Amino acid sequence: MDRKLIGSIEGGGTKFVCAVIDQDNQILAETRVPTITPEETLGACLDFFRQQESLLGKLTALGIACFGPLDAHPGSPTYGHILATPKAGWAFTDVVRPFEEGLGIPVGFDTDVNGAVLAEARWGAGIGLSDLVYITIGTGIGGGAIVNGELLHGLMHLEMGHVRLPRIAGDEGFAGVCPFHRDCFEGLANGPAMAARWGQPAETLEQGHPAWEMEAEYIALALQGVICTLAPQRIILGGGVMSAEFLFPMIREKTLKYLNGYIRSEVILDEIEEYIVPPGLGTRSGILGGKALGEKAIVS
């Protein structure tokens, strides 16, 4: 059987990860491109895929799971564009067209977290579930959702990281790091917020530091809202902050506390360890998310 090769891009504010992946999810080639100017970054990504086509064969499709905000609505005048991002130089960049024109193949495009939740639903911690949420907690915070088996889009893509949260007692004096909302989920609980609040990066904070107790409180508050709004069958938490695995038991306990017995599902009450979970694909959720978006572009 001939290999079906899908190109994948996991586009972030620091780097773009590019890969060629076969039908068995084997990564055949991979590179990282610094996120500098759009011309340089996208040009280097395009060069990588052209080089790999000369070595491995023609790509069937490409999927781009990208930082936002962005326009993922086909038919929109700005489809394929990043929108009003604070990332310097990237606002209103057309990400899709250079690859459509440069490679001549279908290109799928969506947020990085929508790509990740799609990959987890197909190959990871969400297999067999029709309603799933993936939240990444790292340099930024974002969430993607599958509802009734389909990626959830509305007026635009979801912005779970910018939901406002009540302040935890003792944190009233912290300004928050989001330039738009200050005390939204991202502004209070992303990696830069932890560094700004405690004067050192999250990865250098020891397990018993009070930072983790506060972080778990904010995450649990956000999850309470997600559970009451979308009622997912499972919540997956990824991103750099969640590499601190000891956070998971804390978050589960505090989520139950904030739900306060209102949601009576046995899945939550009796199986919370299987309800709030790390990614089944580990660190590959994002890059396989790009592959999933590429496959989706073939059939759409």
HELIX and SHEET records of a PDB file:
HELIX    1   1 PRO A   38  LEU A   56  1                                  19    
HELIX    2   2 ARG A   97  LEU A  103  1                                   7    
HELIX    3   3 ASP A  112  TRP A  123  1                                  12    
HELIX    4   4 MET A  160  HIS A  162  5                                   3    
HELIX    5   5 PHE A  185  ALA A  189  1                                   5    
HELIX    6   6 GLY A  191  TRP A  198  1                                   8    
HELIX    7   7 ALA A  202  THR A  204  5                                   3    
HELIX    8   8 PRO A  210  LEU A  230  1                                  21    
HELIX    9   9 VAL A  241  SER A  243  5                                   3    
HELIX   10  10 LEU A  247  LEU A  259  1                                  13    
HELIX   11  11 GLU A  266  ASP A  270  1                                   5    
HELIX   12  12 ILE A  272  GLU A  274  5                                   3    
HELIX   13  13 GLY A  282  ARG A  284  5                                   3    
HELIX   14  14 SER A  285  VAL A  299  1                                  15    
SHEET    1   A 5 ILE A  27  PRO A  34  0                                        
SHEET    2   A 5 LYS A  15  ILE A  21 -1                                        
SHEET    3   A 5 ILE A   6  GLY A  11 -1                                        
SHEET    4   A 5 ALA A  61  CYS A  66  1                                        
SHEET    5   A 5 VAL A 107  THR A 111  1                                        
SHEET    1   B 5 GLU A 150  LEU A 151  0                                        
SHEET    2   B 5 ILE A 141  VAL A 147 -1                                        
SHEET    3   B 5 LEU A 132  ILE A 137 -1                                        
SHEET    4   B 5 ARG A 234  GLY A 238  1                                        
SHEET    5   B 5 ILE A 276  VAL A 277  1                                        
END                                                                             
